[in-house]
Amino acid sequence: MNDKVQSAATEDELDMPIRTYVQTHVFVTFANPYLTCDKCEQPARSWHDPDQCGCGESGFQNQPCERRAGVTSTCPSWGPVDGCQCLQHLGRVLHGPAPAGGEG
């Protein structure tokens, strides 16, 4: 019974070289949840570099809006250790809360 096991691949197919292609996307997530895109003023969660993965035009893109623009923090006192310090430094908070999925 085991003597006549049939293979799904033909001899010609076995001689073909195997090629694989892997594409790794490079994303850098921002720590500051108050960053917004300078063009559309939408929250900017991360930055994507198509040059590194070869998936599009060169130059960085803000994510998720995919615009090529700078980013600006709407919180003037945000820091990586303590987060928003507007109340402590300015006496009041001059901006809205961090977008969903932000500071927590």
N, C-alpha and C positions, 0 to 999 in steps of 0.2 A: 504494500500500500504506500509506504513512504518512498519507494523507488521511483515513482512517477509523479512527484510533486511538480506542478507547473508554475513557472514564474510569470508574473504580469509584465515584466520588462523583456523586450527582445534583446538579442545580442548587440544590435546597432545602438540601441538606447543605452546599454551598459558602457559602451565606448565613449559616449559623449561626456565632455567635462562638465562638472557641476559648478555653477556660479551662484553666488549669493550676493545680495546687496543690502547693506544696513545703513539707515540714515538716522543719525542722532540729532534731535533738536536741542538747541541750547537756549534755556530760559533762565533768567536770574530773577528771583522773587525779591521784591523790595520789602524791607523791614518796616518802613514808615507807611502805615495804612492811610495816611492823609494825602498821599501824592496824587495829583491829577494831571492829565494830559494838557499841555499848553495850547493845543489846537481845539480840542472838543470839550475840555474841562470835565471829562468823565474820569472816574477813579482809574488809576494806573496800578495794576497789581504786580506786573512784572515787565521784563524787557526781553525781547527775542532778537537773536543775531542770526539772520539768514546766511551770512557769510560763512559761519562755522558749520552749518549743516547742508548748505547748497540747495535750499528749498525755495529761493526766490531772489528778488533784487538785493543788492548789497545795502548795508546800512541797518542800524537797529530799528526796532519797532516797539512801540508801547503795546502792552497787552492788557485788556482784550480788544482795544479799539483798533489796533494794527496801524496806527498813524506814526509817521516819522516826525517826532517833535520832542521837545524837552518835557520835563515834568517839574511841577512846583508843589510844594507842601502848603496845604491850607491851614496847617497848624504851625505858627511861628516858633513854638517852644518845644516841639517834639524831640525827644532824645531816645536812643536805642535802649537805655537802661530803664528809665522811668516813664517813657511814653509821653503823653500830653501833659505839660506842666503849665498851661495857660492860667489856670486859676491861681496857682501858687506864685507865678512870676508877674502876671498882668492884672490879677485881681478879678478877672472874668474870662469866660470862654467866648472867643470871637468867631467861632466856627461851629458847624454842626458835628454830630457824632461821626466816628469813623464808619465807613461803609461796611455792610455786612461782611463777615469773615475777616475783619480787620483786627484791631487791638483787642486783646482779651486776657 
